[in-house]
Amino acid sequence: MHPSATTVSVLRLGHRRERDKRITSHLGLTARAFGADEVILSGEEDSSPLGTWNSVSNRFGGNFTCRYEPKPLRLLRNISKRATTSIIHLTMYGEKLNDAIIQIPRDKAILIVVGGTKVPGEVYGLADYNVSIGYQAHSGIGELEIFLDKVVGYESLDDKFKSGGIEVVPTKRGKQIITFEEE
């Protein structure tokens, strides 16, 4: 499991406002729910997913940030020069997850890159690890969820979202929601 002091960021490459709005929105919600600290949106500028992510964070709690990055390759180039962050590119062309996961340092921040449109070849070279969840066409949301579960660990999320106004209580049947009043 990754240490809690380490930050986990997700970079969504190549967002297309009309085509990808629900997928990108769900990708960020998945990142948040499975322990990422931040989502960075790139591609077409779009306030809609950022608004959704902020709204969910405000209602359900947690320290989660999101922002738009107009130049993701420049960001990746700068991060690749740092010894404090590992870049993990999730791709069906990468190394097997179980082989890669044991190599990823546990004392560094991680930036997970999830593509949208065709990923520029440079990203493969900038990544410290090109990791594959499977070798068939599949969703970036699914691969992000599996990767975060392996890196962050679902058990470590129990106390992460205590600061929200809404808490969902696990139940065998039905649903139970606790709403906290603002002081």
N, C-alpha and C positions, 0 to 999 in steps of 0.2 A: 504494500500500500504506500502511496506517496505521502510524505509528511504533511501535516496540515499547514505548516508554516510556508510551504511552497505554493506559489500561485499557478493556477491552471487557466490558460486563456485559449479561446477558440477563434480562429480567423476564418470567416466565411468568404471564400473567393468567388468572384464573378456573379454576384447577385443581379438578377434581371427583374426589375420592378413588376412588370405584369405577369411574366411567366412563373416566377419563383416565389411570389409573396407568401403563400401558405407554407411552402417547404422551408423557406428561410426562417419564417416565424417559428415553425415547429423545431427547427434545428436549434435555435437559440433557447427555446423553452426546455428542450432536452438537455442542452449543455448546462443550463441553470439547475435543473432538477437532479442531475447526476453529478453535481459538485464543481463545475467550472466556476471560476470567479469573475470571468469577463468574456464577452463576445465582441469581436471586432468585425464589422460589416464592411465589405468592399464590393466593388462593381458599381452598378447604378446607385446613386444616392437615393435613399428611401427612408423617410422618418417612420413609416408604418411599423416595421418590425421592432425598431428601437422603442417606439411607444408601447407596443405590446409587452416587450420584455420588462420595461420599467414599470408598467402597470401591474404585472404579475408579481414582480419583486416587492412593490409597495404593499400589495394585498397579502401576499403569502410569506414575506420576510426574506431574510438573508442579505448578505453583503454581495451584491452582484452589480456589475457595471457593464455598460455597453456603449459603443461609439462607432462612428463611421470613419473609415480610413480610405482616402482617395487614392493613395499610392501604396498598395500592398506589397509590391516587389521591393520598393525602397525600404519599407518596414522590415521585411524578411532579410534583406541584405544587412541592415543595421543590427538586427537581432543575431544573425549568424556570426557576427564578429564578437559577440559577448560570450564569455565563459560561464555566465550565470543562467542561461536559458537554453533548453534543448528544443529544437524544432522537430515536431513529429508530423509528417504528411500522411494522412490516411488515403490510401489508394489501392485499387485492386491489383496493381502491378508491383507492390512492395513485398518486403520480407514477411514471412508468416508471423502473426501476432505473438504467438507463444514463444517464438525464437527472439523476437525483437524486445518484448516486454522485459526480459531479464537483463537486457543491456542498457536500458534507459536509466540514467542516474536518478537516485531518489533525493538528492540534495540540491537539485536545480529546479527553477521554474520551468514550466513547459508551455509551449505554444503549439496547439494542434491545428493543422491546416486542413480544411475540408473544402474541396472544390465544388464549383457549380458548373459553369461552362467549361470548355476545354482548358485544362490546367497548363500554364506555360511550362515548357521543359526546364526552365531555370529553377523552378520550385523544387524539382527532384534533386538538383545539385545543392541547393541551399539547405535542404532538410538534413538534419542529423540522422533521422530515421525515416525511411519510407516504409510504412506498415500496412499490411493487408489483413483485413478481417476475413476475406474470402476472395476467390478468384473468378467470381461471376458478377455480372452487372447487378448492382444493388443500391440501396439508398444511403446517402451520407448520414442521414439521421440514425439509421440502424448501426452503422459502423461506429459512429461517435458514441452512441449509448453503450455498446459492448466495450469499446476502448476505455471510456470513463469508468465503467464498472470495474475493469481490471486495474486501472491506475489509482482511482480515488477509493473505490470500494463502497458499496451501498451502505454497509453498516456504519460508516463514518459520517453519514448524512443526518443521523437522528437529531442532533442539536443545531444543525446549520440554519434552520429556518424558523427558529423560535421567536424572532422579532416581528413577525407579521401580524396583521389583524385577523387573519383566517388560519385555522388549523384543521386539517382533515384527520379524523381519528380512524385508524384502521378498524374495520368491522368485517365480520364474516358475511353478513347480508345487509343490504340497505346502505345508507350513508349517514355519517355523523360528522357535522361540522361545528366547530367552536368559533364564534366570532368574538373578538376582543374589542372592547370600547376604547376609543382614544381618550387619553386624559387631558 
